[in-house]
Amino acid sequence: TCSRMEGPSVCVCVCVYPQWASVNRAVLICDQCCSVHRSLGRHSSQVRHLTHTAWPPTQLQMVQTLYNNGANSIWEHSLLDPASAMGSRRKTAVYDKLHPNKAEFIKAKYQMLAFVHRIPCRDEDLLAARDLSKQLHSSVRTGNLETTLRLLSLGAHANFFHPEKGTTPLHVAVKAGQVSQAELLGVYGADPGAPDVNGKTPIDYAREVGHMDLAERLVEIQYELTDGLAFYLCGRKPGDTQDLTELAKAAKKKLQLLSNRLFEELAMDVYDEVDRRETDAVWHTTQTHSALATAAAVPFLPVNPEYSSTRNQGRQKLARFNAHEFATLVVDILSDAWRRQLGNSCAVLKGFAHQPNRVPNVH
Ligand SMILES: [Zn+2]
């Protein structure tokens, strides 16, 4: 069920004909800008092709609404503010060079979040984050998506359990029937299976009020990681994975010995690698006549500064697996995730969605 963006639109870098969207930033971008977004990694920007990637319709609707309502101004707040010192800083223009001009601008904007509005200095960042998260609870009850995205960009937690109300923001959004808010929270890692103070999950509430479409979509979000891995396998035809070499058997054994925490990390890393490989395939399909095709390759997962160097090295090594080896790894992870879930010892199938990077310090 692919949907298309409607009406005329321009890339936020003032490039015409955007072909891609950044889902977590809720902006539309052109091929050139997308090449830079991809190089930043999913933790900064989750890119999807507007027509060559299948979209959940309500997710596309969420991005479209935010984009039409000027979500871009969230990422350029201080550039638009004449009182700010940044106000004199020029945005990139259509005919600027991709490297270094546009690339530097995109990195400052989406990786460093250099132009996001910072709230006044507080005693403790932790306290500030709690405040923001409480505001998030109020915001998701309304239709105002921009406020929600602004709060999330400032460091509000999508899974914040409100101590007085006994709910997470997703409970609030679902009870209020705010589908787009639920989509946005999902992109920022909200867990549809998290219980509230009464032991009920957002999925439970969606079913209770008879909002079955939303309930189904929430289940999809909950199983995004394992579904993503499974769909990858369906497309790849991994061959007979029963025929394991000694090396693969050893790897499988090692996988089973991982702690739940490390297993969860590995599953998330492999999911990122699946996304990199699939986006790469779309990229090459859509760039056959473009000089960008090879110039803008993303040969392995970009560094995520929030992870240890060991983990980042491990993530980059995933690119070395050939299609068959990688498919074998994905099969092993799926079967071990299943085993762990049966043992009820692990929440690995829940709440795996990625937390895109945030303003490191709320000053
Ligand atoms: Zn652009």
Boltz pocket constraint, residues with backbone or C-beta under 6 A from the ligand:
constraints:
  - pocket:
      binder: B
      contacts: [[A, 11], [A, 12], [A, 13], [A, 14], [A, 15], [A, 29], [A, 30], [A, 31], [A, 32], [A, 33], [A, 34]]
      max_distance: 6.0
